[in-house]
């Protein structure tokens, strides 16, 4: 992993004696990239989940549309926290390194897609943070960590075919269109499939 991409990975919760799953948990919990701080979602993030996922601009290509209420945001947070509890990794809450407000959510989470276990690459940012390369930075970090710590699982990005900005991000971090994994709703980009 490039020192430039990931400045510091905090191994603050588990020591080496806890085995490889402990190493994955501690590696993924708190990550600093060149310009971002990524951490495991916390209960107080529910307001930001609704703010970002409820914004019509950030859901332009989402086939399900924006979130509409706190209950949906709480359910999403609960799902993300279950991923962390079960797998030791999942989607992060994302902060600009110099800021204290969440600007997005993203990372990788274990899913089953077309009968196969995979890591879903996901990123969604507040539209005030668009155009700064943050999606590429988070995606590159997630793909690099997956390659290092979860090399047996392919990484996939399920993208609305009209969402050219997300397609460009996936391509920049090495994912390629996989027609065999795609369907009517999503063009699926993969690596290690």
CORSUL-V490358 format. One record per backbone hydrogen bond with DSSP energy under -1.0 kcal/mol. CO is the residue of the C=O (numbers start at 1). NH is the residue of the N-H. If there is no record, write none. Layout:
# CORSUL-V490358
CO;NH / CO;NH
This chain:
# CORSUL-V490358
2;6 / 8;32 / 15;18 / 16;19 / 19;23 / 20;24 / 21;25 / 22;26 / 23;27 / 24;28 / 25;29 / 29;40 / 30;10 / 31;38 / 32;8 / 35;97 / 36;33 / 37;95 / 38;31 / 39;93 / 42;45 / 43;46 / 45;49 / 46;50 / 47;51 / 48;52 / 49;53 / 50;54 / 53;67 / 59;62 / 62;65 / 69;73 / 70;74 / 71;75 / 72;76 / 73;77 / 74;78 / 75;79 / 76;80 / 77;81 / 78;82 / 79;83 / 80;84 / 81;85 / 82;86 / 83;87 / 84;88 / 92;106 / 93;39 / 94;103 / 94;104 / 95;37 / 96;99 / 103;126 / 104;94 / 105;124 / 106;92 / 107;122 / 109;120 / 111;118 / 113;116 / 116;113 / 118;111 / 119;156 / 120;109 / 122;107 / 124;105 / 126;129 / 133;137 / 134;138 / 135;139 / 136;140 / 137;141 / 138;142 / 139;143 / 140;144 / 141;145 / 142;146 / 143;147 / 144;148 / 145;149 / 146;150 / 150;153 / 154;119 / 155;191 / 156;121 / 157;189 / 159;187 / 160;163 / 162;164 / 163;167 / 164;168 / 165;169 / 166;170 / 167;171 / 168;172 / 169;173 / 170;175 / 171;174 / 176;190 / 178;181 / 186;183 / 187;159 / 188;178 / 189;157 / 190;176 / 191;155
